[in-house]
Amino acid sequence: MRKSLLCFLFILLSVFSRAERKYWVTFTDKNNVSFDPYAYFDKAAVDYRCSHGVSIIDSTDFPVNNDYLKTVSSLANRTTQSSRWLNGVAVYCTKAQLKKISSLPFVASVKEMNGAHSLKREKTIKVYTRSDDRLCRLLRYQTSRMKAEEFAKRRLDGRGIVIAVFDAGFPGYKTHPAFKHLIANNQIVATYDFIKGEENVDRGHWHGTATLSCIAGKMDSLNIGLATGASFLLARTEYAQREPFSEEENWLAAAEWAAKRGANIISSSIGYTDRRYFNTMMNGKNSLIARAATIAAQKGILVVSAAGNEGSDKWHFIDTPSDADSVLTVGGTNPHTDYHIDFSSFGPTSDGRLKPNVTAVADAIVAQGGAYSEQFGTSFSTPLVAGLAACAWQHKRSLTNMELFNSIEKSGHLYPYFDYAHGFGIPQADKLLSDQQEHEPTFDFVIINDEVKVVLREKYSYSLEEKSMGYSSRRNFYYKIEDATGAILRYSVLLAEQKEMLHFNVSQLSKGETLTIHFEGYTGSMDLQDDENQK
Amino acid sequence: MKHFILLFILLFTSAAFGQTVLIDMDKTKETQFREERNGQNLAHFNQFYFRFGAVLPPDEKGAPIVYGTSVDLNFGFRKKYKVSGHYALGWELEINWTDYKLKQSKEKAFPDSTLNKRERLDMSSFGLGLFQRLNFDPKRGNTIGKYIEVAIHGRFAYYELMRKNDLPDGSRVKAVISGLPYTLPFQANASVRLGIGHFALYANYRLTELFKSRYNYPSMPNLTAGIEIGLY
């Protein structure tokens, strides 16, 4: 009996420890490979690259050396995805096999890949009927908060822009009324399921259908997102109920596929946190997906990514790939209060860079199942901004992806003010369409001896008139204190309920620190202990 | 120091003016990355757990057991100290309840040969354990991961013998006998656990006798096994 138990334990242990592990093998070079960009890229990709100064002959697009792949495959138990961009391949092998692979002269590095699995968290708040008043109000607000009507006036709907959406599946996208126009006009250019390795993406989790609707969906005459005229590449990279590391490989493969197919924008409401990483690793360099997103940006693609929903969790900070420098990271605001929604992840990155870059409403109406529902998450803020980016790019097609990135930041309703909850605020279509104008001051720093007061101007003293979704956006008063390096030491949002908002003695403050205030479109700052430097 | 004075002043002024603070984030709390020390794969990890298992054969001659309904329950708290990605150690406090259902058959000799309608020996104990954990996935994030764990426990136990019988008038009588003179209060146990995240399979082997040797009673089965669920 004891022998059989020991045997059982041994077998269990063997299964558990699994001598086979997964590694990412990177090669030293791409010698002896041939590459014809006109054969590899779709015409749209070639046209886009040529018109935007992105080289069509770039060694990172060259194929991986097939001999290298064959040799590694023969030594490993099996290989999965290979990547042109990272010049490598994922392999499953034992330690002994790994030793042989590592000693190959063309292997530059070998890195073990984490295989942590976790359950996803999703929350459906309410499924509405179309006649519901709250649904219509919220639906109008999620686009009007970005002044979408300014795009509509100029008939900007993202036409000519190719948006790649990476998610956990798009069940029902062919039949849901929200996407009737996309199907009728053949706006879904291509689809690919990177989990199954086939084209059908009409399956998986509803999350992708919902995010797609926040870019281009419609509910009768109302737009759910802004880019109803854009073209789409739909990629399933995520499992529904678990998160193996292969999802990051899928994301990388999908990004290469999207670049090949001529994508201009990637909208990705996907992020990885403590199941694989520590938040101190969120510097845009550690994860495979962040490196893939960075290369995608180098290829001229605007990568829009969700900040994450960990703001009220222990993790607290943004996830990856939103930690990457070239990724437009989107946080969430509450449409009822117009400031940060509690679950939206906070910046900065672990190396101190500003994140999120911008925000959008994170309590949105989306297409789900055969109906429409209210959902919470930065997953839905992100496609709203991706849709706005498509319209802005349609308007100024000559912009490069990073110029557009900067324009979107500058169009934030708080710009030039930023903080780690809101970034530069909610992008505004009118600011993207016209040269931005200086806003007249809405408050004054009143300095009497050592006393400093921040007083709202009469015209901008608080008003209860403008109520849209509960509170009025007019009443939020933002301030922050930065040190000499620009790092934010403290930031706050107050309800502007009286004329005199702040009051303090300047002699008690530290040198080199800057107090910056934003109220009603105007940002002013003063260097503490240097009242001559009021800006 | 000045910074804190500024924070105080700003907060004071906010309060003095009766302002509503919607968000207030400061460097010492929210805007700075800190090296966390408490977490599933950090320096310290605290966890409550629950185990549910079964008493496993073999039994000794004279003390046949009803398997399947003889169960083992544990509830405990553990503190884990990370040494490296591969290795951790720690201690755990737990309460245990093991229920041995005694089969009423001819060979029964414990505690006597009397056949009852039902009879069981309950052992409740309080234990302190030390464990070592070997993780198979050192490059995981802040997760428990996959591991094998070896533990030893010392337990102080309290025993009760319960008997149920039907009387001729159809009623049932239940007897609970405590303060059993033949039991030993101290036990030593060794455990092996194989875990993935919050779930683990465990096997526990009792290393010491249950009964005083001078009574010459057959012992209860040494082995219990089942599943463990970490509560967070």
Interface residues (C-beta under 8 A of the other chain):
Chain A: M1 L5 L9 L12 L13 F16 S17 R18 E112 M113 N114 G115 A116 H117 S118 T273 D274 R275 R276 Y277 F278 N279 T280 K314 H316 F317 T337 Y339 H340 F346 P348 S350 D419 Y420 A421 N476 Y479 I481 A487 I488 L489 R490 Y491 S492 V493 L494 L495 E497 Q498 E500 M501 L502 H503 F504 N505 Q508 L509 S510 E513 L528
Chain B: K2 H3 I5 L6 L7 I9 L10 T13 S14 A16 F17 G18 Q19 T20 V21 L22 I23 D24 M25 D26 K27 E30 T31 F33 E35 E36 G39 P57 P58 F136 D137 K139 R140 G141 N142 T143 G145 K146 I148 V192 L194 G197 L201 A203 L223
